Amino acid sequence: MNTRELLSDTSRDLARRYNCEIASAQAVLNELLEAYTEPNRQYHAIEHIASLLRQMEDHKHAIVDRDAVALAVLFHDVIYDPLRHDNEERSATLARERLASIGFPHEVVAKVERYIHATKHSEDLDSNDPDLAVLLDLDLSTLAAAPADYRTYTAAIRREYGHVPDELYRTGRRRMLQGFLARERIFRTNELHALWEERARANITGEIAELT
């Protein structure tokens, strides 16, 4: 199944199970597909969303409310403008409005909105919600990619920030990466911490060396 089919099938299945109005749900899906295929997106694109949906399947044993996590994945980068710093907030607002408008229950919508806000990956986020912990870990999984895939990721991020002069980009990227290294744990769940932490720290350390 290709990336577009995976996103579409996931969205339609969720809408069917919550008895959403078909035409309205399709309009929201079209909006998602249009957003994630915008030509300016290099990393925060449809491939990223499909990758997270596949990883959700790989780690489904660790997820209780799969609907909320899947909806958060579908909407968490729907608005992405590298010139702004409120993309998560705007994506969460759009998710709340669209999901409510097509008939998702209030408690589901509220949880999805909270989850999307959390994808800012603030170090001081304190959550006892195991589903949210899995979501956040999956969203950072690229940090633990194989070296060649990690280089592809960093190149894509640089292209998304092509408007930023090289020295400013290096400084900002280095600061962000050093923030991850300074954390006691990058990954919140024990399983994914054991699986990915060492490789992520190696990738980050190597990128920082290249940015210096």
C-alpha positions as CSV (number, residue, x, y, z in Angstrom):
1,M,0.0,0.0,0.0
2,N,1.4,3.4,-1.0
3,T,1.6,6.4,1.3
4,R,-1.5,8.1,-0.1
5,E,-3.6,4.9,0.2
6,L,-2.5,4.3,3.7
7,L,-3.4,7.8,4.9
8,S,-6.7,7.6,3.0
9,D,-7.7,4.2,4.2
10,T,-6.9,5.1,7.8
11,S,-8.9,8.3,7.7
12,R,-11.9,6.6,6.0
13,D,-11.9,3.7,8.4
14,L,-11.9,6.0,11.4
15,A,-14.7,8.1,9.9
16,R,-16.8,5.0,9.2
17,R,-16.5,3.6,12.7
18,Y,-17.6,6.9,14.2
19,N,-20.5,7.2,11.7
20,C,-19.2,10.5,10.3
21,E,-21.0,12.0,7.4
22,I,-19.3,10.6,4.3
23,A,-19.0,13.7,2.1
24,S,-17.8,15.9,5.0
25,A,-15.2,13.3,6.1
26,Q,-14.0,13.0,2.5
27,A,-13.6,16.8,2.3
28,V,-11.4,16.7,5.5
29,L,-9.3,13.9,4.0
30,N,-8.8,15.9,0.8
31,E,-7.6,18.8,3.0
32,L,-5.1,16.5,4.7
33,L,-3.8,15.1,1.4
34,E,-3.4,18.5,-0.1
35,A,-1.6,19.8,3.0
36,Y,0.9,16.8,3.2
37,T,1.7,17.0,-0.5
38,E,2.5,20.7,-0.6
39,P,5.6,21.2,-2.7
40,N,7.5,23.1,0.0
41,R,7.4,20.1,2.3
42,Q,10.5,17.9,2.3
43,Y,10.3,16.0,5.6
44,H,7.0,17.0,7.2
45,A,5.1,15.4,4.3
46,I,2.9,12.5,3.5
47,E,5.8,10.0,3.8
48,H,6.3,11.0,7.4
49,I,2.6,10.5,8.3
50,A,2.6,7.1,6.6
51,S,5.8,6.0,8.4
52,L,4.2,6.8,11.7
53,L,1.0,4.9,10.8
54,R,3.1,1.9,9.9
55,Q,5.1,2.2,13.2
56,M,1.8,2.4,15.1
57,E,1.0,-1.0,13.6
58,D,4.4,-2.4,14.6
59,H,3.9,-1.2,18.2
60,K,0.1,-1.7,18.5
61,H,0.6,-3.8,21.6
62,A,1.7,-0.7,23.5
63,I,-1.3,1.5,22.4
64,V,-4.6,1.4,24.2
65,D,-6.6,4.1,22.3
66,R,-5.5,3.5,18.8
67,D,-8.1,5.9,17.4
68,A,-6.9,8.9,19.3
69,V,-3.2,8.2,18.4
70,A,-4.0,7.6,14.7
71,L,-6.0,10.8,14.5
72,A,-3.2,12.7,16.2
73,V,-0.7,11.3,13.7
74,L,-3.0,12.3,10.8
75,F,-3.3,15.9,11.9
76,H,-0.2,16.7,13.9
77,D,1.7,18.3,11.0
78,V,-1.2,19.3,8.9
79,I,-0.1,23.0,9.2
80,Y,3.6,23.3,8.7
81,D,5.3,26.7,8.0
82,P,9.0,26.8,8.8
83,L,8.7,30.6,9.2
84,R,6.4,30.2,12.2
85,H,6.7,28.7,15.7
86,D,3.1,27.8,16.3
87,N,2.5,25.0,13.9
88,E,1.5,22.5,16.5
89,E,-1.0,24.9,18.1
90,R,-2.5,25.7,14.7
91,S,-2.6,22.0,13.7
92,A,-4.3,21.2,17.0
93,T,-6.9,23.9,16.4
94,L,-7.6,22.7,12.9
95,A,-7.9,19.1,14.1
96,R,-10.4,20.1,16.8
97,E,-12.5,22.1,14.3
98,R,-12.5,19.5,11.6
99,L,-13.1,16.5,13.8
100,A,-15.9,18.1,15.7
101,S,-17.5,19.2,12.5
102,I,-17.8,15.7,11.1
103,G,-19.1,14.1,14.2
104,F,-16.2,12.7,16.3
105,P,-17.1,12.6,20.0
106,H,-15.9,15.5,22.2
107,E,-13.7,13.3,24.4
108,V,-11.9,12.0,21.4
109,V,-11.4,15.4,19.9
110,A,-10.1,16.8,23.2
111,K,-7.6,14.0,23.5
112,V,-6.4,14.4,19.9
113,E,-6.0,18.2,20.4
114,R,-3.9,17.6,23.6
115,Y,-1.8,15.0,21.9
116,I,-1.0,17.3,19.0
117,H,0.0,20.2,21.3
118,A,2.4,17.7,23.0
119,T,4.3,17.1,19.7
120,K,6.2,20.3,20.3
121,H,8.3,17.8,22.4
122,S,8.8,20.1,25.3
123,E,11.4,18.7,27.7
124,D,9.3,19.5,30.7
125,L,6.1,17.8,29.4
126,D,5.0,15.5,32.2
127,S,2.5,12.9,31.2
128,N,1.3,9.7,32.7
129,D,-0.5,8.9,29.5
130,P,1.2,5.8,28.0
131,D,-0.4,6.3,24.6
132,L,0.9,9.9,24.4
133,A,4.4,8.6,25.4
134,V,4.3,6.1,22.4
135,L,3.1,8.8,20.1
136,L,5.9,11.2,21.1
137,D,8.5,8.4,20.8
138,L,7.3,7.4,17.3
139,D,7.4,11.0,16.2
140,L,11.1,11.1,17.1
141,S,11.9,7.8,15.6
142,T,13.8,9.4,12.7
143,L,16.5,10.4,15.2
144,A,17.3,6.7,15.5
145,A,17.3,5.9,11.8
146,A,20.1,4.1,10.1
147,P,22.9,6.4,9.3
148,A,22.1,6.8,5.6
149,D,18.4,7.4,6.4
150,Y,19.4,9.9,9.1
151,R,21.4,11.9,6.5
152,T,18.5,11.9,4.2
153,Y,16.3,13.3,7.0
154,T,18.8,16.0,7.9
155,A,19.1,17.1,4.3
156,A,15.3,17.3,4.0
157,I,15.1,19.4,7.1
158,R,17.8,21.7,5.7
159,R,15.8,22.1,2.5
160,E,12.7,23.0,4.4
161,Y,14.7,25.8,6.1
162,G,16.3,26.9,2.9
163,H,15.3,30.5,3.6
164,V,17.6,30.5,6.7
165,P,21.3,31.6,6.1
166,D,23.7,28.7,6.7
167,E,25.4,30.1,9.9
168,L,22.0,30.9,11.5
169,Y,20.7,27.4,10.6
170,R,23.8,25.7,12.0
171,T,23.5,27.6,15.2
172,G,19.8,26.9,15.7
173,R,20.0,23.3,14.7
174,R,22.9,22.7,16.9
175,R,21.1,24.2,19.9
176,M,18.1,22.1,19.3
177,L,20.1,18.9,19.0
178,Q,22.1,19.7,22.1
179,G,18.9,20.1,23.9
180,F,17.9,16.5,23.1
181,L,21.4,15.2,24.2
182,A,21.0,17.0,27.5
183,R,17.9,15.1,28.3
184,E,18.1,12.1,30.6
185,R,16.0,10.2,28.1
186,I,15.1,11.1,24.5
187,F,12.5,8.3,24.3
188,R,9.9,8.1,27.0
189,T,8.7,4.5,26.8
190,N,11.0,1.7,28.2
191,E,10.6,-0.4,25.1
192,L,11.5,2.3,22.6
193,H,14.2,3.8,24.9
194,A,15.9,0.4,24.9
195,L,15.5,0.1,21.1
196,W,16.4,3.6,19.9
197,E,18.1,5.7,22.5
198,E,21.7,4.7,21.8
199,R,21.5,5.0,18.0
200,A,19.6,8.4,18.3
201,R,22.4,9.8,20.5
202,A,25.0,8.6,18.1
203,N,23.2,10.2,15.1
204,I,22.7,13.5,17.0
205,T,26.3,13.6,18.2
206,G,27.5,13.0,14.6
207,E,25.3,15.7,13.2
208,I,26.5,18.2,15.8
209,A,30.1,17.5,14.9
210,E,29.2,18.2,11.2
211,L,27.5,21.5,12.2
212,T,30.4,22.8,14.2
